[in-house]
């Protein structure tokens, strides 16, 4: 049987680690998964609705996954954001797929 979920480890802003099963068949992105599991305070992640316009969903990729490269909008937003690291990504720009199995991320601190 083919699973329609991938396991993702998400470290929240308090340093608590959460293992979540994210659906691969609902066309969700990582920001939506963080919100649906309520791993960040309401209204603090995905403020722009996932349009790569606010950086409130910034996260750090801690595992060695080959993700799609940052698009121009994501690059521009991260160039203006706080707490940016080399492994920073906007979680709204990462679609949930089988390739994310065992992904480990940390949600970036708020500004």
C-alpha positions in Angstrom: 0.0 0.0 0.0 1.3 3.4 -0.9 1.3 6.0 1.9 -0.1 9.4 1.1 1.9 10.9 4.0 5.5 11.8 4.8 7.0 12.1 8.3 8.4 15.6 9.0 10.2 16.7 12.2 9.4 20.3 13.0 11.1 22.2 15.9 8.9 25.0 17.0 10.0 28.4 18.3 10.2 27.1 21.8 12.7 24.4 20.8 10.2 21.6 21.1 10.4 18.9 18.5 7.3 17.5 16.8 7.0 14.5 14.5 4.1 15.1 12.1 2.6 13.1 9.3 2.0 15.5 6.4 -0.4 14.5 3.6 1.2 14.4 0.1 -2.1 14.3 -1.7 -3.7 17.6 -0.6 -1.5 20.0 -2.5 -0.3 21.6 0.8 2.9 23.4 1.5 5.1 23.3 4.6 3.7 26.5 6.0 0.2 25.1 5.8 1.3 21.9 7.7 2.9 24.1 10.4 -0.4 26.0 10.7 -2.7 22.9 10.6 -0.7 21.3 13.4 -0.7 24.6 15.4 3.1 24.5 15.8 3.3 28.3 15.9 1.2 30.8 17.6 -2.0 31.8 15.7 -1.3 34.7 13.3 2.5 34.4 13.4 3.1 32.1 10.4 1.9 32.7 6.9 0.6 36.2 7.5 0.6 36.9 3.7 -1.3 33.7 3.0 1.7 31.9 1.4 2.5 34.4 -1.3 6.2 34.7 -0.4 5.6 38.3 0.7 6.2 38.4 4.5 8.8 35.8 5.6 6.7 35.0 8.7 7.0 31.3 7.7 10.8 31.3 7.5 12.3 28.0 8.6 15.8 26.4 8.6 16.3 23.1 6.8 18.2 20.9 9.2 18.3 17.7 7.2 20.1 17.0 4.0 17.2 17.1 1.6 17.4 18.2 -2.1 14.7 20.8 -2.2 13.6 22.9 -5.2 15.8 26.0 -5.4 14.6 29.3 -4.1 12.6 31.3 -6.6 13.2 35.0 -7.2 10.4 36.1 -4.9 11.7 33.9 -2.1 15.2 35.2 -2.6 14.0 38.8 -2.5 11.9 38.2 0.6 14.8 36.4 2.5 17.2 39.2 1.5 15.0 41.6 3.7 14.1 39.2 6.5 15.6 38.9 9.9 17.5 35.8 11.3 18.3 34.6 7.8 20.8 31.7 7.6 22.3 29.8 4.6 19.7 27.1 5.2 16.7 29.5 5.4 13.6 28.9 3.3 10.1 30.2 3.3 8.0 27.2 4.2 5.2 28.4 2.0 7.4 27.8 -1.0 8.0 24.1 -0.2 5.3 21.8 -1.5 4.7 18.6 0.5 5.8 15.6 -1.6 7.3 12.2 -1.1 10.8 13.8 -1.4 10.3 15.4 2.0 10.2 12.1 3.9 12.1 12.6 7.2 12.7 16.3 6.5 13.8 18.1 9.7 13.1 21.9 10.0 13.2 24.5 12.7 10.8 27.4 12.6 12.7 30.7 12.6 12.1 33.2 15.5 9.8 36.1 14.9 11.4 39.4 14.2 
